[in-house]
Amino acid sequence: MAVFVRPINVDDIDPAEDTTNENILTPQADYQQSLVFNNAIRKMFLNRLVQMFSSYEHFVIQVRPSQVRVLH
């Protein structure tokens, strides 16, 4: 099966962001926007970390019945 690839012109590609209506932010607004983004990244990382460690005990530490007497 032959695959034909047509050449792509850079002007034919739509930009991912609309740069024509770009808002110019003040330094304070830019800083606030970066803080909001930073907070969102931290929350996602923390959420994933909590999910990993909440299942850690269930999957990694498996208590055998013989160990229960030792622990009590």
C-alpha positions as CSV (number, residue, x, y, z in Angstrom):
1,M,0.0,0.0,0.0
2,A,1.5,3.3,-1.0
3,V,1.2,6.3,1.2
4,F,1.2,9.7,-0.4
5,V,2.2,12.6,1.8
6,R,1.3,16.0,0.5
7,P,3.6,18.9,1.4
8,I,2.3,21.1,4.2
9,N,2.5,24.8,4.0
10,V,3.2,26.6,7.3
11,D,0.5,29.2,6.5
12,D,-2.1,26.4,6.3
13,I,-1.6,25.4,9.9
14,D,-3.9,27.1,12.4
15,P,-2.1,28.5,15.5
16,A,-2.9,26.8,18.8
17,E,-3.4,30.2,20.4
18,D,-5.1,33.3,19.0
19,T,-2.2,35.8,19.2
20,T,-4.1,38.7,17.6
21,N,-6.2,39.5,20.7
22,E,-3.4,38.8,23.2
23,N,-4.1,40.7,26.4
24,I,-1.1,42.6,27.8
25,L,-0.9,41.9,31.5
26,T,0.4,44.1,34.2
27,P,3.3,42.7,36.2
28,Q,1.0,42.1,39.1
29,A,-1.6,40.3,36.9
30,D,1.2,38.2,35.3
31,Y,2.5,37.3,38.7
32,Q,-1.0,36.3,39.9
33,Q,-1.5,34.2,36.8
34,S,1.8,32.4,37.4
35,L,0.8,31.8,41.0
36,V,-2.5,30.3,40.0
37,F,-0.8,28.1,37.5
38,N,1.8,27.1,40.1
39,N,-0.9,26.3,42.6
40,A,-2.7,24.1,40.1
41,I,0.5,22.1,39.3
42,R,1.1,21.6,43.1
43,K,-2.4,20.4,43.7
44,M,-2.2,17.9,40.8
45,F,1.2,16.6,42.1
46,L,0.0,16.4,45.7
47,N,-3.2,14.6,44.6
48,R,-1.2,12.0,42.7
49,L,1.2,11.5,45.6
50,V,-1.7,11.0,48.0
51,Q,-3.3,8.5,45.7
52,M,0.0,6.6,45.4
53,F,0.6,6.4,49.2
54,S,-3.0,5.7,50.1
55,S,-2.7,2.4,48.2
56,Y,0.9,1.8,49.3
57,E,-0.1,0.0,52.5
58,H,-2.7,-2.2,50.7
59,F,-0.4,-3.4,47.9
60,V,3.1,-3.3,49.3
61,I,2.7,-4.1,53.0
62,Q,0.9,-7.3,53.2
63,V,0.6,-8.5,56.8
64,R,0.7,-12.3,57.2
65,P,-1.4,-13.9,60.0
66,S,1.9,-14.9,61.8
67,Q,3.0,-11.3,61.9
68,V,-0.2,-10.1,63.5
69,R,0.7,-11.7,66.9
70,V,4.1,-10.1,66.8
71,L,2.6,-6.6,66.1
72,H,0.1,-6.8,69.0
